[in-house]
Amino acid sequence: MSELFDKSIRTLELPRVLKLLADQAVSPEAKELALAVRPETDYEDVLRLLDQTDGARTMMILHGAPGFSGVKPIRKLLDRADRGGSLSISELIRVGDLLYAARRAKEYFNMDAMEPTAIDQIFLSIHGNRFLEDKIRRCIPLYGRLLRLLFYRVPVLVISLRRVVHKRTQQIVIIFIRHAHTS
């Protein structure tokens, strides 16, 4: 870009504005994207983006902001799974959280109840997978119950076993002592 363009960006304090925008992002990747925003110079693109901004503002006024908190990137996880790798429980939870957020975003956008906006295509491109989301949700509680058993019950079992072993050791010692005295 030109020196005048760079000076205009500094004068308008674009980096500070972008920092404020990035602070609202829900993931590190979204923060990076927010910080990478640059002013558009093509007239048609400017109009399209202004229409999208108006559409988003209208939806937020009517329905509040859609919830994307807790969404974490899963592209690397999916790439690994595509290559035949397996996912850990925490990684499956991330996939389930994203599927849930996609379903909620789709529900947030109710095409029948709203006037058409310039961001309709964004919402129409979101595809969830309720079947997979439910499968993950059903499996994870089983894992959670197993973890609770392991973390809460195993220490109790260990303590109980120590008591039994200690008690048995005392009994064996007493038997040896009695046997030694009788011999």
C-alpha positions in Angstrom: 0.0 0.0 0.0 1.0 3.6 -0.3 2.6 5.8 2.4 -0.6 7.9 2.5 -2.6 4.8 3.1 -0.3 3.7 6.0 -0.5 7.2 7.5 -4.3 7.2 7.3 -4.4 3.8 9.1 -2.2 5.2 11.9 -4.2 8.5 12.0 -7.5 6.6 12.3 -5.9 4.4 15.1 -6.9 1.3 13.2 -4.5 -1.0 15.2 -6.2 0.2 18.5 -9.7 -0.4 17.0 -8.7 -3.8 15.7 -7.4 -4.6 19.2 -10.8 -3.7 20.6 -12.4 -6.0 18.0 -9.9 -8.8 18.7 -10.8 -8.6 22.4 -14.4 -9.6 21.5 -13.3 -12.7 19.6 -14.0 -16.1 21.2 -10.9 -18.0 19.9 -7.2 -17.3 19.2 -7.8 -17.8 15.5 -10.7 -15.3 15.5 -8.5 -12.9 17.3 -5.8 -13.3 14.6 -8.4 -12.7 11.9 -9.7 -9.6 13.6 -6.2 -8.2 13.9 -5.5 -8.9 10.2 -8.5 -6.9 9.0 -7.5 -4.2 6.5 -9.6 -1.4 5.0 -11.2 -2.3 1.8 -10.5 -0.1 -1.2 -12.9 -1.5 -3.8 -16.2 0.4 -3.9 -18.4 -2.7 -4.5 -16.7 -4.7 -1.8 -17.2 -1.8 0.6 -20.9 -1.7 -0.1 -21.2 -5.5 0.3 -19.4 -5.4 3.6 -21.5 -2.5 4.8 -24.7 -4.5 3.9 -23.4 -7.5 5.9 -22.6 -5.2 8.9 -26.2 -3.8 8.7 -27.6 -7.3 8.5 -25.6 -8.5 11.5 -26.5 -5.4 13.5 -30.2 -5.9 12.7 -30.1 -9.5 13.7 -28.4 -8.6 17.0 -30.9 -5.9 17.8 -33.8 -8.3 17.2 -32.4 -11.5 18.6 -29.3 -10.7 20.6 -25.8 -11.9 19.7 -25.4 -15.6 18.8 -23.3 -17.6 21.2 -20.0 -18.8 20.1 -18.2 -19.0 23.4 -16.3 -22.1 24.0 -15.8 -22.8 20.3 -12.2 -24.0 19.6 -10.6 -24.7 16.3 -10.8 -28.4 15.2 -9.3 -28.3 11.7 -6.1 -30.1 12.8 -8.1 -32.7 14.7 -10.2 -33.4 11.7 -7.1 -33.6 9.5 -5.6 -36.1 11.8 -8.9 -38.1 12.0 -9.1 -38.1 8.2 -5.6 -39.6 8.0 -6.8 -42.4 10.3 -5.7 -41.0 13.6 -7.8 -41.2 16.8 -9.1 -38.4 18.9 -8.8 -38.1 22.7 -11.8 -37.5 24.9 -11.0 -33.8 25.3 -10.7 -33.5 21.5 -14.0 -35.3 21.0 -15.5 -32.8 23.4 -14.1 -29.9 21.3 -15.8 -31.5 18.2 -19.1 -31.9 20.1 -18.9 -28.3 21.3 -18.4 -27.0 17.8 -21.3 -29.2 16.5 -23.5 -27.8 19.2 -22.5 -24.2 18.4 -23.2 -24.8 14.7 -26.7 -26.2 15.6 -27.3 -23.2 17.8 -26.2 -20.8 15.1 -28.5 -22.5 12.6 -31.4 -22.2 15.2 -30.5 -18.5 15.8 -30.9 -17.9 12.1 -34.6 -18.7 11.5 -35.0 -17.9 7.8 -38.8 -18.0 8.0 -39.1 -15.5 10.7 -36.7 -12.8 9.4 -36.4 -10.4 6.6 -33.6 -11.3 4.2 -30.2 -9.8 5.0 -26.8 -9.8 3.4 -25.5 -12.4 5.8 -28.1 -15.0 5.1 -25.6 -17.0 3.0 -23.2 -17.2 5.9 -25.8 -18.9 8.1 -27.1 -21.0 5.2 -23.6 -22.4 4.8 -23.4 -23.7 8.4 -24.1 -27.4 8.6 -24.3 -29.3 11.9 -24.5 -33.0 12.5 -27.0 -33.7 15.2 -26.5 -37.4 15.0 -22.7 -37.1 15.6 -23.2 -34.4 18.3 -25.6 -36.8 20.1 -23.3 -39.7 19.8 -20.4 -37.7 21.3 -22.7 -36.4 24.1 -23.8 -39.9 25.0 -20.3 -41.3 25.1 -18.7 -38.5 27.1 -21.0 -38.9 30.2 -20.0 -42.5 30.4 -16.3 -41.4 30.3 -17.1 -38.8 33.0 -18.7 -41.4 35.2 -15.7 -43.7 34.8 -13.4 -40.8 35.7 -15.4 -40.0 38.8 -15.2 -43.6 39.8 -11.5 -43.6 39.3 -10.7 -40.3 41.0 -13.2 -40.5 43.8 -13.6 -44.2 44.6 -10.1 -45.5 43.9 -8.5 -43.4 46.6 -11.1 -44.7 49.0 -10.4 -48.3 47.9 -6.6 -47.7 48.3 -7.2 -46.3 51.8 -9.4 -49.2 52.7 -6.9 -51.7 51.3 -4.1 -50.0 53.4 -6.3 -50.4 56.5 -7.0 -54.0 55.7 -3.3 -54.7 54.9 -2.2 -52.9 58.1 -4.8 -54.8 60.2 -3.7 -58.1 58.6 -0.1 -57.3 59.1 -0.8 -56.6 62.8 -2.7 -59.9 63.0 0.2 -61.8 61.4 2.7 -60.2 63.7 0.6 -61.1 66.7 0.3 -64.7 65.4 4.1 -64.9 65.0 4.7 -63.5 68.4 2.2 -66.0 70.0 3.8 -68.8 68.0 7.2 -67.7 69.1 6.2 -67.7 72.8 4.5 -71.1 72.6 7.5 -72.8 70.9 
